[in-house]
Amino acid sequence: MKPLLSTSFFKSFLLGLSQIFLWGGSYFLLPILSAPIISEFNWSNKFLSACLSMSLLISGLIAPRVGKLIGQYEKNYILLFSGIVMAAGLLLLYATSGQLSFIAAWVVLGIAMGMGLYDALFASIGKMFGRVSGKFIVQITLVSGFTTTVVWPLLSFLLHQYGWRITCLIYAGLVLLISLPVHFFTLFKRTAKEPELPVKKTPKIVRINKDSVYYLLVCNFSLGSVVMTSVYLYLISFFIKNSISMEQAVFMAAFLGPGQVSVRLMDSLVRQKPPVIKAIFSALLILSGLVLLRCLPQYGYIGVFLFGFGNGLRSILRGALPLKYYRKEAYPVAIGSLARLPLIAQALTPLLAGIFIYYSDINAFMVFNILLALLNILPPFVLLYWKPHPDKIKSAERWFVEN
């Protein structure tokens, strides 16, 4: 009988659980805590949104370096320490006394996001498991799809019982208690059956070839990040603008979670399809969901579910699609490099979306997102039919170069 920690699904469950609490302690923190923070300091909501944008920008800027470090060193200290860094950021939030200390806390949380969220995790899994990593990525994103379902009620309960500062303190302890042992026993500590790799005096340096495939992937991931962030930020406002009550809007927006989790069923149905086909399917689902939202907002739960379904698949493909084009040794570097522009675009989206809506309206903004979603079908279509020139294929050096 296999030890429990040696089973792939249990490892995936633990890593997904860790992702729930890491996402909850950063990206999904302010929707619950922003109101009491604004009330205490009399800050504007724009200032809090700017801090989150800055944090996302930092995570995007450090992503390539994180990927290189994961690829170069045998021991995965980056993911192991991500929970410690996030807990430090939450402790700084607990001790916040003004805007400078609040900004400092979000700088630390931005570093933690770059070290511990999907891109760093996918890079770590790809390095360890190579071409079979797709199975782990699907299982992990299935579990982490319940992030808002788990974290928002927990944060709301803690906030009601103890206030926002103690909530940050307690949550920092939960992040350490969960992420540190999970990352240590799943991706850091070797099991007895895993062969020891020979110790190298100097780390291996891997560089990826930034060719047409690279830029098509960057384009696909960046457009997807912008559309996802736009919908997440303004979905409730869109419903209210279209004469839907707040209660109905919250009810229909709640279909995002089931849509994202249901992607596991979809993946089992198209399991044998190449990831490029799944990318096209994901883009079409997202487009269909947005069109239904804009044309029939009174039946928005259908559009929200389709959008969540496509976006849940997109989250899986962020890790699985590059596996088709990058070797195991180059995969962590590729994931980090591919993450930079999407994360920067995601960080700038709140500011640019606010300007767009100010000079137009939210319905026009939804139409703009439909056009972006339509454009985002093009990159996977090109990838599907793109063939590299024979002169560019040089055995093991096609996708990476070692120095």
Sequence and secondary structure as in RCSB ss.txt:
>XXXX:A:sequence
MKPLLSTSFFKSFLLGLSQIFLWGGSYFLLPILSAPIISEFNWSNKFLSACLSMSLLISGLIAPRVGKLIGQYEK
NYILLFSGIVMAAGLLLLYATSGQLSFIAAWVVLGIAMGMGLYDALFASIGKMFGRVSGKFIVQITLVSGFTTTV
VWPLLSFLLHQYGWRITCLIYAGLVLLISLPVHFFTLFKRTAKEPELPVKKTPKIVRINKDSVYYLLVCNFSLGS
VVMTSVYLYLISFFIKNSISMEQAVFMAAFLGPGQVSVRLMDSLVRQKPPVIKAIFSALLILSGLVLLRCLPQYG
YIGVFLFGFGNGLRSILRGALPLKYYRKEAYPVAIGSLARLPLIAQALTPLLAGIFIYYSDINAFMVFNILLALL
NILPPFVLLYWKPHPDKIKSAERWFVEN
>XXXX:A:secstr
   GGGSHHHHHHHHHHHHHHHHHTTTTTHHHHHHHHHHHH   HHHHHHHHHHHHHHHHHHHHHHHHHHHH SS
 HHHHHHHHHHHHHHHHHHT  SHHHHHHHHHHHHHHHHHHSHHHHHHHHHHHHGGGHHHHHHHHHHHHTTHHHH
HHHHHHHHHHHH HHHHHHHHHHHHHHHHHHHHIIIIIS  TTS      SS   EEE  SHHHHHHHHHHHHHH
HHHHHHHHHHHHHHHHTT  HHHHHHHHTTHHHHHHTHHHHHHHTTTS HHHHHHHHHHHHHHHHHHHHH GGGH
HHHHHHHHHHHHHHHHHHHHGGGGTS TTTHHHHHHHHHHHHHHHHHHHHHHHHHHHHHS HHHHHHHHHHHHHH
TTHHHHHHHH    GGG  GGGSSEEE 
